[in-house]
Amino acid sequence: MKNQPHIKTEGTSKFQIGEIKGNIIHYDFEKIKTYLNIKGHQLFGQNFRIYKEDEPLLFKLCCYFIQDHYSCAQMGIDTNKGILLTGPVGCGKTSLMKLLPHLAPHKTNYEIIPTRNIVFNFNANGYEVLEKYNETKNYCFDDLGVEPTGTHYAKECNVMGEILLSRYDLFTQTGQSQCQGHRQNIKTHITTNLNAQELEKRYGSRVRSRLRSMFNLISFDNLTTDKRK
């Protein structure tokens, strides 16, 4: 059977989120929203819904996840970089980063890991934990900034700061390789409640400067509703 990435199957139901014209999928945002609502119910329960006020932000993210290079360029989004998704507690950052890869898993996929879990793992097992994130694999670090300072045998370590510096090196190395036609560059994604100044205070100016090179900043409005209430 011919692969049909524009048709999503959930149980016995099929959802067409676009049309194929000349071997190119032309996605329909209204149909995408319908599918995301259904998939969101499946993943997070019946209380999940797409909020009208979030649709402009959702449109940007959808264009990125389906790798619509033209639309992303129009909005100043670099499809070769990762996503840094910021916003207040409960606005839906984590849910969206879990949900959106289902749109086009053949184009954009990653492992999502809470930063607190990474630090707890470091505290138990030490510096070998940092090596995992030097792998050429895509990750989304969830809730950056809520994790404690790492401590292993009484030696403190800013675990996520070190990992982000390593991921930057990996990003630039694979980006150069991509230019030479060898392989696709490795992406890192982040969700966080912190703003740019808070990130710099927590992780230092060196990390903040690299974040600019690695990520597209996409932000919820600071007054966005806490959807968990």
N, C-alpha and C positions, 0 to 999 in steps of 0.2 A: 504493500500500500504506500502511495506517495506521501512523503512527509508534508504535513499541513500545519506549520507553526502558527498560522493565523486563526486556527480553530482549536479552542480549548475544550477539553472533555472533563467534566466533573460528574462522576457516577454515570447515570444514563443520559445526562444532558450535555449538549454541545453548545458552545458560545463562539460565534464568529466575531472576532475583534478587528477584522480588516479584510481587504480583498487583495488578491495577487494580480498584478498587472505587469506583464513583461518581466517576470521573475523577481519583481519587487513587491513587498507587502506594503499596502497603503492602509495604515491603521486609522480607526475611527475612535476618537476620544470618548464619545458618548457610549459606544459599545464596550470600550475598555472599562469605563466606570461601572457599567452594569455587571461585567464579569468580576471586577474587583470587589464589588459589594457581595456577590455570591461567594467568592473565594474567601473573603474576610469573615463571613458568617461561618464558613466551614472551619477556618483556622482559629477564630477568636470568640465565636459564639454569636447569638442572635442580636446582641446589643451593638455589634459593630455596624458602622455606617460611614459613608463618605460625606463629610460636611461641606456645604456649599462654599463657606468661606475659605476652605482649604483647596478648592479646585485649581486656582492659579498655580499654587505650589505643586499640587499633584500633577498638573499638566507638564511642568518642567521635569519632574522626576520620571514621568512616563516616557517623555521624549528621550531622556537619558537611558532608561532601561531597555527601550526597544532600539537604542542606538540610531535614532533619527538625527544624523549628523547635520543636516541642513537646518532643521528647527533649533537644535541645540546651539549651533553657531549664531543664529539670529538672536538667541537669548543670552549669549556670552558664556555658554557652557562648553567646556572642552571634554569631549567624549573619551579622551585618553587619560584623563585624571579620574580620581575617585570622588565620592560625595562626602562632604562634611555637612551633616544635617543637624541644625541647631534649633532650639526652641524650649519653652518652659516645660516644667514637669507635667506629664499627662497629656501632652498635645498630640501624641500618636507617632512619634519618631520611630520607635522600635517596631511598632506594628507595620508601618509602611515599609521599613527595610526588610521585614520578614515576608511581606506580601508581594512587593513589586517584582522580585526575581521570577515569580510564576508567570509574568507576562511573556518573557522571552528567555528562558533558562539557557538556551543555546547561545545567547549573546552576553548575558550578564548574570554571573552567579558567584557566590562566595559563602564562606562559613561565618556565621555570626556568633560572637563570643562576648559575654559580659566582661568588662575590664576587671571587675572585682574577682571573678573566677580566675583570671590570669594571675593576679597578684597573690591570691590564696595558694595557687599552684606553685608560684615562685617561692613563697614562704615555706612551703613543705619540701620542695625539691631543688631549690637553688637555681644557679645561673644556666643550667642546661635547658630550663624552660624557655629562656630567651631565644635559644637556637631554633626552636620550632618556627618562629615568625620570620626567620631568614629564608624559609622555603619559598619557592616560586609558586605561591598559591594566593588566591584572593581572600581577604578577610574583611569583616565589618566588626569594628571594636565598639561595643554597645555601652552607652552611659560613661563615656570618658569623663573623668573628673570626680566620680563618686568613689573610686577605689582608694584604699588606704595606701600608705607608703609601704613598699616591700621591705621585709626584714628577714634575712637568712643568717643564722648564727651570729646575731647581734649586729650584722652589717646592713645598713640601710641602702636601699636602691630605689630610684624613681623608675619603676619597672616600665610603665607605659611610655615615659620619656625616652628611655633607651630603645624600646621596641619601635617607636615612631622614627627615631633616627636611622635605625637599621632598615625600616621599610622605605625610607626616603632613598637610601643608597641603592636598595633593590629596584625601586621605581626608576631611578635615573639610569642604572645599568641596563635594565631590560628595555627602557625607552630607546637607548642608543642601539641596542640589538635590533629593535623593531625597525629603526630607520635603515638598518643594513639588511632587512628582510629576513631576519632569523626567527624571531618569535614575538608574540604579543606581550606588551608590557604588563607588569603585575600591578594590580590596583588594591588600594586600601580604602575602606570607607569607615566613617565614624558617626555616631550619634552622641550628642552632648547637650547639657543644659547650660554650659559655660559660654560666655562671649569671648571675643578675641583677647581682651585685656586679661580676663580670668585665666584663659589658657596659657598666656605668656607668664603670668605669675606662678602658675602651677608647674609648668614644664620648661620655662626659660625662653629667652628670645631666639636661641638657636633652633629650637623645635618650632616656634611660631613662624619663623621665616620659611622653614621647609614646608609647613602646612600650606602656605600660599602656593607653593609650586606643585604640591601633590593633589590638592583638592579643589573642587567646585563648592563654594559656600552657598548653601540653600537654607533659608531660615524661615521658620514660622514667626508670625507676629508675636511680640511679647505679651499681647493681650489675648492670645488664643485660649479658647476654653479648655479646662482640664476635663478630658473626656472620660476619665476614670471615676468621676463623681456621679 
